[in-house]
Amino acid sequence: MTMNSRIVSTLVGVFVLWLAWDSFYVVGETQQALLVRQGLPIGVASEPGLRFKLPVLDSVIFFERRVLTVDPSTEQIILGDQKRIEVDTYTAYRISDPLRYYQSLRTLEEGRLQLGQIVNSVVRRELGQVKLSSLLSDDRNKITDGIRAEVADRTGGLGVAVLDVRLHRADLPEDTSQAIYDRMKSERQREAKELRAQGYEWAQEIQAKADHERTVLLSEAARRARAARGEGDAQANQLFIDAFGNDPDFFNKSRLLQTYRQVLAPAGPTLLLPSDSRFLTYLFSGPALAEPQSQKQP
């Protein structure tokens, strides 16, 4: 065999091997394949395994079977109450029909771009009809469910199944947020001042009422004390009068002894009296002392 024959045989063998290699393709577990013959789709392989195709004439386009996501950039949207917010959406979808997807969107990047535009349009239309208070309440899930249903309806002919659309973030712009926070702070400060003023007014009223009640109670207590003291003095005077009427001499002696007790006390005043003063009568003339027994015997 000549050298040229060997080269030709080698080339033919390589070509045959290439044709054999190009006649098969493998579909993975996370893939689904679209078989295209000279630009025209002819079949879909959704199950994993080894598949046959015509070499040269057929080509295979693989698509994901797993859940894909679309996370477009943050957009500013005007709500129904004319409030401006920044919205960041999150969309989960799956390629349900590779043939229709290829016919309408071609590539995966083009599909993400188109799906992001559809989601953006639906979100703007739906949020343009709601208020910020509704978006921050329990109605948010209802709103997002409506957005998901609308996106799924508009993408039904694109070969994709929209699984979920959620508002990943819906916040006020930074400058607007700062203005709102400042206004809220001013409002709270105003309410605090009003409450403090009202509390001070209530405190003054309570203090005035307490002072009035204290004055009334003290006046009433003083009146009762004076009345009780007057009654006591009247009863004491009546007792003195009765005692004096019954035995004037005993009354005088009792009063004099009481005076002695007060004057002769350690804290009593110092008095200079003449020796014949009536005040000293009972001091000079006390009771007679008993004589000793020795003096009585003869």
The 8 nearest C-alpha neighbors of each residue, nearest first, counted from 0:
[[1, 4, 2, 5, 3, 6, 8, 7],
 [0, 2, 4, 3, 5, 6, 7, 8],
 [1, 3, 5, 4, 6, 0, 7, 8],
 [4, 2, 6, 5, 1, 7, 0, 8],
 [3, 5, 7, 1, 2, 6, 8, 0],
 [4, 6, 8, 2, 3, 7, 9, 1],
 [7, 5, 9, 3, 8, 4, 10, 2],
 [8, 6, 10, 4, 9, 5, 11, 3],
 [7, 9, 5, 11, 6, 10, 4, 12],
 [10, 8, 6, 12, 7, 11, 5, 13],
 [9, 11, 7, 13, 12, 8, 14, 6],
 [12, 10, 14, 8, 9, 13, 7, 15],
 [13, 11, 15, 9, 14, 10, 8, 16],
 [12, 14, 16, 10, 15, 11, 17, 9],
 [15, 13, 17, 11, 12, 16, 10, 18],
 [14, 16, 18, 12, 17, 13, 11, 19],
 [17, 15, 19, 13, 14, 18, 20, 12],
 [16, 18, 20, 14, 19, 15, 21, 13],
 [17, 19, 15, 21, 16, 20, 54, 22],
 [20, 18, 16, 22, 17, 21, 15, 23],
 [19, 21, 17, 18, 22, 16, 23, 24],
 [20, 22, 18, 54, 19, 23, 17, 24],
 [23, 21, 54, 52, 19, 20, 53, 51],
 [24, 22, 51, 50, 21, 52, 20, 49],
 [23, 25, 50, 49, 51, 26, 22, 21],
 [24, 26, 49, 48, 50, 27, 23, 47],
 [25, 27, 47, 48, 30, 31, 49, 32],
 [28, 26, 47, 30, 29, 25, 48, 31],
 [27, 29, 47, 30, 26, 46, 31, 64],
 [30, 28, 64, 27, 63, 65, 31, 47],
 [31, 29, 63, 27, 64, 28, 62, 26],
 [30, 32, 45, 62, 44, 61, 64, 63],
 [31, 33, 61, 44, 60, 43, 62, 59],
 [34, 32, 43, 60, 59, 42, 35, 61],
 [33, 35, 59, 42, 41, 40, 58, 43],
 [36, 34, 40, 58, 39, 57, 41, 38],
 [37, 35, 57, 39, 38, 56, 40, 58],
 [36, 38, 39, 56, 35, 57, 58, 40],
 [39, 37, 36, 35, 40, 58, 57, 56],
 [38, 40, 36, 35, 37, 41, 34, 57],
 [41, 39, 35, 34, 42, 36, 38, 33],
 [40, 42, 35, 34, 39, 36, 43, 33],
 [43, 41, 34, 33, 40, 44, 35, 98],
 [42, 44, 33, 32, 34, 45, 98, 97],
 [45, 43, 32, 31, 46, 33, 42, 26],
 [44, 46, 31, 43, 32, 47, 30, 26],
 [45, 47, 44, 48, 31, 26, 28, 27],
 [48, 46, 26, 27, 28, 45, 49, 25],
 [47, 49, 26, 25, 50, 46, 27, 28],
 [50, 48, 25, 24, 26, 23, 51, 47],
 [49, 51, 24, 23, 25, 48, 52, 26],
 [52, 50, 23, 22, 24, 53, 49, 21],
 [53, 51, 22, 23, 57, 54, 50, 24],
 [52, 54, 57, 22, 56, 55, 51, 21],
 [53, 55, 22, 21, 56, 57, 18, 52],
 [54, 56, 57, 53, 21, 58, 18, 22],
 [55, 57, 54, 36, 53, 37, 58, 52],
 [58, 56, 36, 53, 35, 55, 54, 52],
 [59, 57, 35, 34, 36, 60, 56, 55],
 [58, 60, 34, 33, 35, 32, 61, 57],
 [61, 59, 33, 32, 34, 62, 58, 35],
 [60, 62, 32, 31, 33, 30, 59, 63],
 [63, 61, 31, 30, 32, 64, 60, 97],
 [64, 62, 30, 65, 29, 31, 61, 94],
 [63, 65, 30, 29, 31, 94, 62, 66],
 [66, 64, 63, 29, 67, 93, 30, 94],
 [65, 67, 93, 92, 91, 64, 68, 63],
 [68, 66, 92, 91, 93, 65, 69, 63],
 [69, 67, 91, 90, 92, 70, 66, 89],
 [68, 70, 90, 89, 71, 111, 115, 91],
 [69, 71, 89, 88, 68, 90, 72, 115],
 [72, 70, 115, 69, 73, 88, 87, 89],
 [71, 73, 74, 87, 70, 88, 86, 115],
 [74, 72, 87, 86, 85, 71, 75, 88],
 [75, 73, 86, 85, 76, 72, 87, 119],
 [74, 76, 85, 84, 86, 83, 73, 77],
 [75, 77, 84, 83, 123, 85, 74, 78],
 [78, 76, 83, 82, 81, 127, 84, 79],
 [79, 77, 127, 81, 82, 80, 126, 130],
 [78, 80, 128, 127, 129, 130, 81, 77],
 [81, 79, 130, 78, 82, 131, 129, 77],
 [82, 80, 78, 79, 77, 83, 130, 127],
 [83, 81, 78, 80, 77, 84, 131, 79],
 [82, 84, 77, 76, 78, 81, 171, 75],
 [85, 83, 171, 170, 76, 75, 172, 86],
 [86, 84, 75, 170, 74, 169, 171, 172],
 [87, 85, 169, 74, 168, 73, 75, 84],
 [86, 88, 73, 168, 167, 166, 169, 74],
 [89, 87, 166, 167, 165, 70, 86, 90],
 [88, 90, 70, 165, 164, 167, 69, 166],
 [91, 89, 164, 69, 68, 163, 165, 70],
 [90, 92, 68, 163, 162, 67, 161, 164],
 [93, 91, 161, 162, 67, 160, 66, 68],
 [92, 94, 66, 160, 159, 67, 95, 65],
 [93, 95, 159, 96, 158, 160, 97, 64],
 [94, 96, 159, 158, 160, 93, 97, 64],
 [95, 97, 158, 99, 98, 94, 100, 159],
 [98, 96, 100, 99, 101, 94, 158, 95],
 [99, 97, 101, 100, 96, 102, 33, 43],
 [100, 98, 158, 102, 101, 96, 97, 157],
 [99, 101, 158, 97, 157, 103, 98, 104],
 [102, 100, 105, 98, 99, 104, 103, 97],
 [101, 103, 99, 100, 105, 104, 98, 157],
 [104, 102, 100, 101, 157, 99, 105, 158],
 [103, 105, 110, 101, 100, 109, 106, 102],
 [104, 106, 101, 102, 103, 100, 109, 107],
 [107, 105, 109, 108, 104, 110, 101, 100],
 [106, 108, 110, 109, 111, 105, 104, 62],
 [109, 107, 111, 110, 106, 112, 113, 105],
 [108, 110, 112, 106, 111, 107, 104, 113],
 [109, 111, 107, 113, 104, 108, 112, 114],
 [112, 110, 114, 108, 109, 113, 115, 69],
 [111, 113, 109, 115, 110, 114, 108, 116],
 [114, 112, 116, 110, 115, 111, 109, 117],
 [113, 115, 117, 111, 116, 112, 110, 118],
 [116, 114, 118, 112, 113, 117, 111, 119],
 [117, 115, 119, 113, 114, 118, 120, 112],
 [116, 118, 114, 120, 119, 115, 121, 113],
 [119, 117, 115, 121, 120, 116, 122, 150],
 [118, 120, 116, 122, 117, 121, 115, 123],
 [121, 119, 117, 123, 118, 122, 116, 124],
 [120, 122, 124, 118, 123, 119, 125, 117],
 [123, 121, 119, 125, 124, 120, 126, 118],
 [124, 122, 120, 126, 121, 125, 127, 119],
 [123, 125, 121, 127, 122, 126, 120, 128],
 [126, 124, 122, 127, 123, 128, 121, 146],
 [127, 125, 128, 129, 123, 78, 124, 122],
 [126, 128, 78, 79, 124, 125, 123, 129],
 [127, 129, 79, 126, 125, 78, 124, 130],
 [130, 128, 79, 126, 127, 78, 133, 131],
 [131, 129, 79, 80, 133, 132, 78, 134],
 [130, 132, 134, 133, 135, 129, 78, 82],
 [131, 133, 135, 130, 134, 136, 129, 138],
 [134, 132, 136, 130, 135, 131, 138, 129],
 [133, 135, 139, 131, 132, 136, 138, 130],
 [134, 136, 132, 133, 131, 139, 137, 138],
 [137, 135, 133, 138, 134, 139, 132, 131],
 [136, 138, 139, 140, 135, 133, 134, 141],
 [139, 137, 141, 136, 140, 133, 142, 134],
 [138, 140, 134, 142, 137, 141, 136, 143],
 [141, 139, 143, 142, 138, 144, 137, 145],
 [140, 142, 144, 138, 139, 143, 145, 137],
 [141, 143, 139, 145, 140, 144, 138, 146],
 [142, 144, 146, 140, 145, 141, 165, 147],
 [145, 143, 147, 141, 146, 142, 140, 148],
 [144, 146, 142, 148, 143, 147, 149, 141],
 [145, 147, 143, 149, 144, 148, 150, 142],
 [148, 146, 144, 164, 150, 145, 149, 163],
 [149, 147, 151, 145, 146, 150, 152, 144],
 [148, 150, 152, 146, 151, 147, 145, 153],
 [151, 149, 147, 153, 152, 148, 154, 118],
 [152, 150, 148, 154, 161, 149, 153, 155],
 [151, 153, 149, 155, 150, 154, 148, 156],
 [154, 152, 150, 151, 155, 149, 156, 117],
 [155, 153, 151, 157, 156, 152, 150, 159],
 [154, 156, 152, 157, 153, 151, 158, 159],
 [157, 155, 154, 158, 153, 99, 159, 103],
 [158, 156, 100, 154, 155, 159, 103, 99],
 [157, 159, 96, 100, 99, 95, 156, 94],
 [160, 158, 94, 95, 157, 93, 161, 155],
 [159, 161, 93, 92, 95, 162, 94, 151],
 [162, 160, 92, 151, 163, 91, 159, 93],
 [163, 161, 92, 91, 160, 164, 93, 90],
 [162, 164, 91, 90, 161, 147, 165, 92],
 [163, 165, 90, 147, 89, 91, 143, 146],
 [166, 164, 89, 88, 167, 143, 90, 163],
 [167, 165, 88, 168, 87, 89, 169, 86],
 [166, 168, 88, 87, 89, 165, 169, 86],
 [169, 167, 87, 166, 86, 170, 88, 85],
 [170, 168, 86, 85, 84, 87, 166, 167],
 [171, 169, 85, 84, 168, 172, 86, 176],
 [170, 172, 84, 176, 85, 175, 173, 83],
 [173, 171, 175, 174, 176, 84, 85, 170],
 [172, 174, 176, 175, 177, 171, 170, 178],
 [175, 173, 177, 176, 172, 178, 171, 179],
 [176, 174, 178, 172, 177, 173, 179, 171],
 [175, 177, 173, 179, 178, 174, 171, 172],
 [178, 176, 180, 174, 175, 179, 181, 173],
 [179, 177, 175, 181, 176, 180, 182, 174],
 [180, 178, 182, 176, 181, 177, 183, 175],
 [179, 181, 183, 177, 182, 178, 176, 184],
 [182, 180, 184, 178, 179, 183, 177, 185],
 [181, 183, 179, 185, 184, 180, 186, 178],
 [182, 184, 180, 186, 181, 185, 179, 187],
 [183, 185, 181, 187, 182, 186, 180, 188],
 [186, 184, 188, 182, 187, 183, 189, 181],
 [187, 185, 183, 189, 184, 188, 182, 190],
 [186, 188, 190, 184, 189, 185, 191, 183],
 [187, 189, 191, 185, 186, 190, 184, 192],
 [188, 190, 186, 192, 191, 187, 185, 193],
 [189, 191, 187, 193, 188, 192, 194, 186],
 [192, 190, 188, 194, 189, 193, 187, 195],
 [193, 191, 195, 189, 194, 190, 196, 188],
 [194, 192, 190, 196, 191, 195, 197, 189],
 [193, 195, 197, 191, 192, 196, 198, 190],
 [196, 194, 198, 192, 197, 193, 199, 191],
 [197, 195, 199, 193, 198, 194, 192, 200],
 [196, 198, 194, 200, 195, 199, 193, 201],
 [197, 199, 195, 201, 200, 196, 194, 202],
 [200, 198, 202, 196, 201, 197, 195, 203],
 [201, 199, 197, 203, 198, 202, 196, 204],
 [200, 202, 198, 204, 203, 199, 205, 197],
 [203, 201, 199, 205, 200, 204, 206, 198],
 [202, 204, 206, 200, 201, 205, 207, 199],
 [205, 203, 201, 207, 202, 206, 208, 200],
 [204, 206, 202, 208, 203, 207, 209, 201],
 [207, 205, 203, 209, 208, 204, 202, 210],
 [208, 206, 210, 204, 209, 205, 203, 211],
 [207, 209, 211, 205, 206, 210, 204, 212],
 [208, 210, 206, 212, 211, 207, 213, 205],
 [211, 209, 213, 207, 208, 212, 206, 214],
 [212, 210, 208, 214, 213, 209, 207, 215],
 [211, 213, 215, 209, 214, 210, 216, 208],
 [214, 212, 210, 216, 211, 215, 209, 217],
 [215, 213, 211, 217, 212, 216, 218, 210],
 [214, 216, 212, 218, 213, 217, 219, 211],
 [215, 217, 213, 219, 218, 214, 220, 212],
 [218, 216, 220, 214, 219, 215, 221, 213],
 [219, 217, 221, 215, 220, 216, 214, 222],
 [218, 220, 222, 216, 217, 221, 215, 223],
 [219, 221, 217, 223, 222, 218, 224, 216],
 [220, 222, 224, 218, 223, 219, 217, 225],
 [223, 221, 219, 225, 224, 220, 218, 226],
 [222, 224, 226, 220, 221, 225, 227, 219],
 [225, 223, 221, 227, 226, 222, 228, 220],
 [226, 224, 228, 222, 227, 223, 229, 221],
 [225, 227, 223, 229, 224, 228, 230, 222],
 [226, 228, 224, 230, 229, 225, 223, 231],
 [227, 229, 225, 231, 230, 226, 224, 232],
 [230, 228, 232, 226, 231, 227, 225, 233],
 [229, 231, 233, 227, 228, 232, 234, 226],
 [232, 230, 228, 234, 229, 233, 235, 227],
 [231, 233, 235, 229, 234, 230, 236, 228],
 [234, 232, 230, 236, 231, 235, 229, 237],
 [233, 235, 237, 231, 232, 236, 230, 238],
 [236, 234, 232, 238, 237, 233, 231, 239],
 [237, 235, 239, 233, 238, 234, 232, 240],
 [236, 238, 234, 240, 235, 239, 233, 241],
 [239, 237, 235, 241, 236, 240, 242, 234],
 [238, 240, 236, 242, 237, 241, 243, 235],
 [241, 239, 237, 243, 242, 238, 244, 236],
 [240, 242, 238, 244, 239, 243, 237, 245],
 [243, 241, 239, 245, 240, 244, 238, 246],
 [242, 244, 247, 240, 246, 250, 241, 245],
 [245, 243, 241, 242, 246, 240, 247, 239],
 [244, 246, 242, 243, 241, 247, 240, 250],
 [247, 245, 243, 249, 248, 244, 242, 250],
 [248, 246, 243, 250, 249, 244, 251, 245],
 [247, 249, 251, 250, 246, 252, 243, 253],
 [250, 248, 252, 246, 251, 247, 253, 243],
 [249, 251, 247, 253, 248, 243, 252, 254],
 [252, 250, 254, 248, 253, 249, 255, 247],
 [251, 253, 255, 249, 250, 254, 256, 248],
 [254, 252, 250, 256, 255, 251, 249, 257],
 [253, 255, 257, 251, 252, 256, 250, 258],
 [254, 256, 258, 252, 257, 253, 251, 259],
 [257, 255, 259, 253, 258, 254, 252, 260],
 [258, 256, 254, 260, 255, 259, 253, 261],
 [257, 259, 255, 261, 256, 260, 262, 254],
 [260, 258, 256, 262, 257, 261, 263, 255],
 [261, 259, 257, 258, 263, 262, 264, 256],
 [260, 262, 258, 259, 264, 263, 267, 257],
 [263, 261, 267, 259, 264, 260, 258, 268],
 [264, 262, 260, 259, 261, 267, 265, 268],
 [263, 265, 267, 266, 261, 262, 260, 259],
 [266, 264, 267, 263, 262, 268, 261, 260],
 [265, 267, 264, 268, 263, 262, 261, 269],
 [266, 268, 262, 264, 265, 263, 261, 269],
 [267, 269, 262, 270, 266, 263, 264, 265],
 [270, 268, 267, 271, 262, 263, 266, 272],
 [271, 269, 272, 268, 262, 267, 263, 273],
 [270, 272, 269, 273, 274, 268, 276, 278],
 [273, 271, 270, 274, 276, 275, 278, 279],
 [272, 274, 276, 275, 271, 279, 277, 278],
 [275, 273, 276, 272, 279, 277, 280, 278],
 [274, 276, 273, 277, 279, 280, 272, 278],
 [277, 275, 278, 273, 274, 279, 272, 280],
 [276, 278, 280, 279, 275, 281, 274, 273],
 [277, 279, 276, 280, 281, 255, 282, 272],
 [280, 278, 282, 277, 281, 276, 283, 274],
 [279, 281, 277, 282, 283, 278, 284, 276],
 [282, 280, 284, 283, 279, 285, 278, 277],
 [281, 283, 279, 280, 284, 285, 278, 259],
 [284, 282, 281, 280, 285, 279, 274, 286],
 [285, 283, 281, 282, 280, 286, 287, 279],
 [284, 286, 281, 283, 282, 287, 280, 288],
 [285, 287, 288, 284, 281, 289, 283, 282],
 [288, 286, 289, 285, 284, 290, 283, 281],
 [287, 289, 290, 286, 285, 291, 284, 292],
 [288, 290, 287, 291, 292, 286, 295, 294],
 [291, 289, 288, 292, 294, 295, 293, 287],
 [292, 290, 293, 294, 289, 295, 288, 296],
 [293, 291, 295, 294, 290, 296, 289, 297],
 [292, 294, 291, 295, 296, 290, 297, 289],
 [293, 295, 292, 296, 291, 290, 297, 289],
 [296, 294, 292, 293, 297, 291, 290, 289],
 [295, 297, 294, 293, 292, 291, 290, 289],
 [296, 295, 294, 293, 292, 291, 290, 289]]
